[in-house]
């Protein structure tokens, strides 16, 4: 006999057969087969073929009026073969219409359904097959709506839990409540960090969940001197002995067991450890298994894959998977900063700066073991105002998470050794390489480079670092001269900034107006005011040179 096939079910919740029988408007009655409350229907299909097997996908309520039944079918052999083919195709139930061909359901059909364990429904004359199909789809729509409402409410509650003072335990508690099961968070080393909900009663179920979690956790190369317990996924005690995997008795001897392969459904699917001589495949992001009737699932959190969410529940539906996936995303955000320690280091650096530490002291936290100078980048997007998302994306493109979003400019502190390149949709100004003590000056350099880039419509302008005549003058003398020469402009910072931009752009009114974001007449008025206050002829190239020297030192 042909083996039954697994139904290719649609992405909608199935309809319990009991719910269809409860519809008084249909008047359906089960007259044969097991009365199992877990029997479900995925769709309704009408066929009068003597062999419906080629036309069934599985999970159907097959409806027939018996047109295909030959007159000499009373012996029962025909119905036996007919029902066996429905069962082999994965049919869920058979509905037999009493009109217009047959007045009663053939006894041989009833006996065949009993023999094969196929539920047989009596469809009264007043009920059309299209009415039965419509009722199935109505029940499916109701179930789908209820499932969507359940998932939406769960998502809202999980998001609210993530905003509480104890976000990780709150998310786990809410997840366990929504799935009526157990939720646990494993650390990068496999240790149990937090859990919530009803703990599985049997230790082997807890161990199975821990082993499943190891399937989605990328293998870590043991450090030098690591023992076999480390390589096997266990943790080391202070006395040097190996402890078992999470969920096991800490005093029990370590018994490494391979992760379940025959039962586990891996997505996208891989062995937890590659066999000798085999080609390693990507680590799956999630895995599922069933252990003694308890459904288990594990989800890797984030791209680093250090933390793993484990779930054990009495059932597993598409909605349950969606809810657990939402929780995994939230937990990825909550634990992501701790996977590499970079987020904690940046927070520590900020706190130290606020408490009075110098930039030189906190730089090792931002980039341990590197001594190259940094560069400052000022950037403006073309035709739009920057936001937090675009600022973070720019920082990622430049290779640095250290970004600052101002009103119309994004500043990025880029570690040395990474040369900023032009970015599509951005105008960039780049400072000369600078040590932490000179970051303030580098910030000013980047601002001037950005202004020049915007005025010349260039994607990226770098601050020139070539030595010149100005380097021949002692800095203290140059700054004193600049303060004295520019003193008449001290009361109007906009005047000095306009004069600097105007001189840098060779006296162009239009490009200076674009660089400063003002009208060209405003530039003319400010330059005329500067000439009056300074008592100088700004058309004289010698005067311009001296003022430019002072503005660079001022």
Helices and strands as residue ranges (DSSP letters): E 15-16, H 17-21, E 29-32, E 40-41, E 43-46, G 52-55, E 60-64, H 77-88, E 93-97, H 107-116, E 119-123, H 129-162, H 167-179, E 181-186, E 192-197, H 203-216, H 228-231, E 235-236, E 242-243, E 265-267, E 286-291, E 294-300, E 308-313, H 318-340, H 342-354, H 359-366, E 375-381, H 388-398, E 403-405, E 410-414, E 426-430, G 436-438, H 439-455, E 460-462, G 469-472, H 475-485, G 487-489, H 493-504, H 509-516, H 520-534, H 541-553
